[in-house]
Each structure stands twice: as structure tokens, then as C-alpha cells.
């Protein structure tokens, strides 16, 4: 029985993985823009409701004033004098009419605000599903492709030298599985060749051990996310870490529920911070001989150093 396999163009798997990563990055950026726009829309509607509520209060004060003026006019009446209070009566009628109109406008704006708020919350359910697809599901697909690519690379590295015919056909040679040996090396994310790179997952790392990222000097270098927003996120993370590290808050569901209890939307909530540091977009470094190289999250590392933060959760890939 022939137990050999024919391996062709491993690069196809890498291309597919890159397509998944591009989809994940572009989708997350688009969802963040959409969330910000939804947040601004609700803010504008709330401002309109508050404005109409202030109009109602002002009209109610005008009615109180007109009633007082009319009473004062009518109080001047005695046996010999009957004042003409027609102007005061007219002013009171107009004030009451204005109050009624503004109350109706307020009621309509409150109804529409409630309807739109419910519609946005329902729409956010779909946003969360798409975000899950672009983060956890895509990360699972990437991990699967990484494992498959690694297995195929090890298989090809263990194969005997190609024959002339195989070399001229742009096809990887056939090899017998029973005679495989460990690979001589593989390429990591930064293009280095090593004996073996092991995924350590997200672990706490001393910020002082990380190199100062190059090319970042001030707030003007923060283009994707404003520095103030990133600084707020790092401060939120410090609040979250004790809960995450004791295991209670080590899930997206916990922080989603936490945001609901506090009435926080996604852009301003804790779930976004959890996903930024423990999800697909986590800070990622490669460690070799106690030296770190930052692969992803340079701006967060730079800001953490400036803020004097001692430790950060970081996805570490280590040379063993």
C-alpha cells in the first residue's frame, strides 16, 4: 500500500490565511466606525429630547407668569373700577397654547427616541455576531491553517531530495510518512528562521522588559485610534485585570453583561477593552533569549511605558 502523499503549493494556505486576516481587520475597523456613528446618532436624538424638555419647562414658567399677571390685574377690581384684563387673558391663552404644543413635540420626540433606541439595540445583536465572526471564528480558522501549514512544512522538510522530474514540474516531491524526521527549521512572523517557535498564549509581561517602539514620539503618531481613547482603554484594563486574573472575568460574556449592567455601549464599554487585549488584536511579541520583538500593538506598548504601567497581557511566541 502506498502511504505517501503529494504536497502542492503550501503558499495557497498562507494566502487564504492572509485573506482571513484582512477580512478580520477591515471588518473590525468598519464595525468600530459603525458603532461610533450609532453612538453619535443616539447622542443627537437625546440632545433633541433634552432640548424639547427644556422648552416645556420654559413654557410652563411662562404660563405661571401669565396666570400671576392676570390675577394681579383682576385683583384691582372694586366697586368703582373694573380693570380691562383682556390683554392679560390673551397672553395667558397664548402661553397655554405654546405649552401644549411643546408638550406634544416632547412626547413625539420621546416616542421616536425610544423606537430608534430599540432598533439600534436589535441591530447591535447583528453587529456582535459579525464581530464574533471577524474575531473568534477568524482566529480559529487562522489557527487551523497555521497548524495545517506547519504540518505540511514539516512533512516537506522531511522528504527526500526531489528527482529531476519533480523539480521541473513545480510540485513538491512525494515522501514516505514512515521515514519523516523533525524539520530543520521554519519561518516565524518576522521572517526569522528558528528551530521551533512555541505559542505561549496571552500572558502577563513586564512592560519594562519590552523595547521602546520606534517611530512613535507623540500623540500625532496615533492615527488609527486617538491617544486619549487609547489611554482611557489602558486605564480601564488596569481595573479589569484583577477580575480577569482570578478567572471570574476571563470571558467576553462576563464583560458584555458588565457593560449592560452599567448601561455602557460597546465603544465605551469594557467588552471592547477585553477583546482588544485578549482577542484577535492582542499585543503580540516574539521572545528569543529574553529579548522581545513587538509584532503587533506598538502604540499600546509605547503608551503603557509613558503612563508607567507595570504589566500588560501580551500574546507571546517564544523560541524554544
Buried (B, 14 or more C-beta within 10 A) or exposed (E): EEEEEEBEEBEEBEEBBEEBBEBBBEBBEEBBEBBEEBBEEBEEBEEBBEEBBEBBEEBBEBBEEBBEBBEEBEEEEEEEEEEEBEEBBEBBEEBBEBBEEBBEBBEEBBEEBEEBBEEBEEEBEEBBEBBBBBBBBBBEBBEEBBEBBBEBBBBBBBBEEBEEEBEEEEBBBBBEEEEBEEBEBBEBEEEBEEEEBEEBEBEBBEBEEBEEBEEBEEEEEBEEEEBEEBBEBBEBBBEBBEBBEEEEBEEBEBBBEBBEEEEBBBBBBBBBBBBBBBBBBBBBBBBBEEEBBBBBBBBBBBBBBBEEBEBBBBBBBBBE
